[in-house]
Amino acid sequence: MPALAYLHLLSDFVPKTHLYKRSFCRKNHSDFTAVRSRMSFSSNSYPVNSNCSLSFLAPLEAILFDIDGTLCDSDPLHYDAFCEMLQEIGFNGGVPITEEFFIKNISGKNNEDLARLLLPDWDFQKAMKFMDDKEAMFRRLASEGLKPVNGLNKMLKWIEVRGLKRAAVTNAPRPNAELLISMLGLADFFKMLVIGWECDRLKPFPDPYLKGLQALRVSPKHTFVFEDSVSGIKAGVAAGMPVVGVALRNPEKLLVEAGAAFVIKDFDDPKLWTALEELENKTEVTTGTT
């Protein structure tokens, strides 16, 4: 089945008008900065779970982090790489994919599933080679400049001061994950890096997060997760932990529906710090009565 024809099967995920809506796609590497400034890529505003409590985790032992879209704003880089490479092979008749299409059908999914979804008429090995080339392009773009999510340094300092255990848990290929962590200056911060591809199953299955819990020797009853994608949230919840959704790019409504305990805009969000203060107060009370 040709890839163009296969797009009709995606109609349940994204309206045809979104597929053909004009989209900004990088024409060459020198245009990248200008393109990013034009991209809307903003999260939709939806009411979210008002019960922003983590106090039931007291005493807190650890926090697990996704990487892409959680520690850093990398989705525009992934979008740009997909946009250019899919356009080059004539996907969607050569019309660039839109941001809506990327969010609904690509963001947060693993490369094997994307190879089958986007290139169903290709030999699987050839399709995976395309995905590997896309990851190489992403790394080139990421090396040109990568910014942490707002408030990340404040969050990391809070963790370090309290001596909490931490791990990064991702579906990204190891070269991507190691590059991003290195560029963010977090190589020494994370004591453990869990790669989904090195587990029996990737997110949305719980295996990567279960491996992280086991490696840190912590209980899911005293650990929570930061995640930005639907698949990641489902994985964290399935591993028995509350997940704080980071709605940097993906719509808040989708994150709540996936099971997020509550959703924050970034690590500066007052909801997060209110929840952490409540958790700390509960910990002091618990410690004082034991």
C-alpha positions in Angstrom: 0.0 0.0 0.0 1.5 3.4 -1.0 2.3 5.7 1.9 0.1 8.4 0.5 -2.9 6.0 0.3 -2.1 4.8 3.8 -2.7 8.3 5.2 -6.4 7.7 4.8 -6.1 5.1 7.6 -4.9 7.9 9.9 -8.1 9.9 9.5 -9.2 8.8 13.0 -6.2 10.6 14.4 -6.1 13.8 12.4 -8.5 15.5 9.9 -7.4 15.6 6.3 -7.4 19.4 6.5 -4.6 19.2 9.0 -2.6 17.0 6.7 -2.7 19.5 3.9 -2.5 22.6 6.1 0.5 24.8 5.3 3.4 23.9 7.6 6.8 25.5 8.2 9.6 23.1 7.4 13.3 23.7 7.3 14.6 24.2 3.8 18.3 24.1 4.8 20.3 24.1 8.0 20.9 27.8 8.0 17.2 28.5 8.1 16.5 26.4 11.2 16.6 29.2 13.8 14.2 31.3 11.8 11.8 28.4 11.3 11.7 27.6 15.0 10.7 31.2 15.8 7.8 30.9 13.4 6.5 27.5 14.8 3.5 27.8 17.0 3.9 24.4 18.6 2.0 25.6 21.7 0.0 23.4 24.0 -3.8 23.7 24.0 -5.3 25.1 27.2 -7.6 22.6 28.9 -8.8 22.4 32.5 -6.7 19.8 34.3 -7.0 17.6 37.4 -7.3 20.0 40.3 -6.1 17.4 42.9 -2.4 18.4 42.6 -1.2 16.3 45.5 1.9 14.1 45.9 1.7 14.0 49.7 0.8 10.3 49.7 4.3 9.5 48.6 5.9 10.7 51.8 8.7 10.1 52.5 9.8 10.6 48.9 12.7 8.4 47.8 13.2 9.1 44.1 12.1 11.0 41.0 12.3 9.5 37.4 12.5 11.7 34.4 11.8 11.3 30.7 14.2 13.2 28.5 12.8 14.4 25.2 10.2 17.1 25.8 10.6 16.8 29.6 14.2 17.9 30.4 14.6 19.8 27.1 12.4 21.3 24.4 13.4 18.8 21.7 10.1 18.2 19.9 10.7 21.1 17.4 14.0 19.4 16.4 12.3 16.0 15.9 9.5 17.7 13.9 11.9 19.5 11.7 13.9 16.3 10.9 10.8 14.3 10.1 9.3 17.2 8.1 12.3 17.5 5.8 13.0 13.8 5.4 9.4 12.7 4.8 9.1 15.5 2.2 12.2 14.3 0.4 10.7 10.8 -0.1 7.3 12.2 -1.3 5.3 11.3 1.8 1.8 12.9 1.7 2.5 13.8 -2.0 5.5 15.9 -1.0 3.4 18.3 1.1 5.1 18.9 4.5 3.5 17.3 7.5 1.9 19.7 9.9 2.5 20.3 13.6 -0.9 18.7 14.3 0.0 15.6 12.4 3.3 15.3 14.2 1.7 15.7 17.7 -1.1 13.2 17.0 0.8 10.5 15.1 4.6 10.8 15.8 5.4 12.5 19.1 6.2 10.0 21.9 6.0 6.9 19.6 8.9 4.5 19.2 10.8 4.1 15.9 9.6 0.6 15.1 6.0 1.6 15.4 6.7 4.8 13.4 8.4 2.8 10.6 5.4 0.6 10.2 2.9 3.5 10.5 4.6 6.0 8.2 6.3 3.6 5.7 4.0 0.6 5.5 4.9 -0.3 1.9 8.6 -0.3 2.6 10.8 -3.2 3.6 11.1 -3.0 7.4 14.9 -2.9 7.4 14.8 -0.1 4.8 12.2 1.8 6.9 14.3 1.4 10.0 17.3 2.7 8.1 15.2 5.8 7.3 14.4 6.2 11.1 18.1 5.8 11.9 19.0 8.6 9.4 16.3 10.7 10.9 17.8 10.3 14.4 21.2 11.2 13.0 19.7 14.4 11.6 18.1 15.1 14.9 21.5 14.8 16.7 23.0 17.2 14.2 20.2 19.7 15.0 20.5 19.2 18.7 24.2 19.8 18.7 23.5 23.2 17.3 21.7 24.3 20.4 19.4 22.8 23.0 17.6 24.6 25.8 16.4 23.1 29.2 12.8 23.4 30.1 12.1 26.4 32.2 12.8 25.8 35.9 14.7 22.6 35.4 17.8 23.8 37.3 15.6 24.8 40.2 14.0 21.4 40.2 17.4 19.6 40.0 18.8 21.6 42.9 15.7 20.8 45.0 16.4 17.1 44.4 20.1 17.3 45.1 19.6 19.2 48.4 17.3 16.4 49.6 19.6 13.6 48.4 16.9 12.0 46.4 17.7 9.2 44.0 17.0 9.9 40.3 17.1 8.3 36.9 16.4 9.2 33.3 14.1 6.8 31.4 13.6 7.2 27.7 12.5 5.5 24.5 15.1 7.5 22.6 18.1 5.6 21.1 21.1 5.6 23.5 23.2 8.0 21.3 20.3 10.6 21.4 19.8 10.2 25.1 23.5 10.5 26.0 23.9 13.5 23.7 21.0 15.4 25.3 22.0 14.6 28.8 25.6 15.7 28.0 24.5 19.0 26.4 22.2 19.8 29.4 25.2 19.2 31.7 23.4 16.3 33.5 25.9 13.5 33.0 26.8 13.5 36.7 23.3 14.3 37.9 21.6 11.1 36.8 23.0 7.9 38.4 21.1 5.8 36.0 20.0 6.0 32.3 17.4 3.5 31.2 16.9 3.0 27.5 13.6 1.5 26.4 15.2 -0.3 23.5 17.4 -2.2 26.0 14.3 -3.5 27.9 12.0 -6.3 26.9 9.3 -3.7 25.9 9.4 0.0 25.4 7.0 2.6 26.7 3.9 2.6 26.9 4.7 -0.7 28.6 6.0 -0.3 32.2 9.3 -2.2 31.6 11.6 0.9 31.4 10.3 2.4 34.5 10.3 -0.9 36.4 13.9 -1.3 35.4 14.6 2.2 36.8 12.9 1.4 40.1 14.8 -1.8 40.4 18.2 -0.2 39.6 17.7 2.6 42.2 16.2 0.1 44.7 13.3 2.3 45.5 9.6 1.7 45.9 7.0 2.9 43.4 5.0 4.0 46.5 7.7 6.6 47.2 8.6 7.7 43.7 7.0 9.8 41.0 7.7 10.5 37.3 7.9 13.5 35.1 6.7 12.8 31.5 5.5 14.8 28.5 4.0 12.1 26.2 0.9 9.9 26.3 3.0 6.7 26.0 5.3 7.8 28.7 2.5 8.6 31.1 0.9 5.3 30.5 4.2 3.5 31.2 4.8 5.3 34.5 1.2 4.7 35.7 1.5 1.0 34.6 4.6 0.8 36.7 2.6 1.9 39.8 3.7 5.5 40.1 2.0 8.9 39.9 3.1 10.8 36.8 3.3 14.6 36.6 2.6 15.6 33.0 4.8 18.3 31.4 2.6 20.0 28.8 5.4 21.7 27.0 4.1 20.7 23.5 1.5 18.0 23.8 -2.1 19.1 24.8 -2.8 18.9 28.5 -6.1 17.1 27.8 -4.3 14.2 26.2 -1.9 13.9 29.1 -4.7 13.9 31.7 -6.6 11.3 29.7 -3.5 9.1 29.7 -3.5 9.1 33.5 -1.4 12.1 34.6 -1.9 12.9 38.3 -1.8 16.5 37.3 -0.2 18.6 34.5 2.3 21.5 34.7 3.4 23.9 32.0 7.1 23.6 33.1 9.2 23.3 36.2 8.4 26.8 37.3 4.7 26.0 37.5 3.3 27.0 40.9 1.1 23.9 41.0 4.3 21.8 41.1 5.9 23.7 44.0 2.7 23.7 46.0 2.6 19.9 45.6 6.2 19.6 46.6 5.8 21.8 49.6 2.8 19.8 50.8 4.8 16.6 50.3 7.7 17.9 52.3 5.4 19.0 55.1 3.9 15.5 55.2 7.4 14.0 55.3 8.3 16.1 58.3 5.1 15.1 60.1 5.7 11.4 59.3 9.3 11.6 60.4 8.5 13.4 63.6 5.9 10.7 64.7 8.1 7.7 64.0 
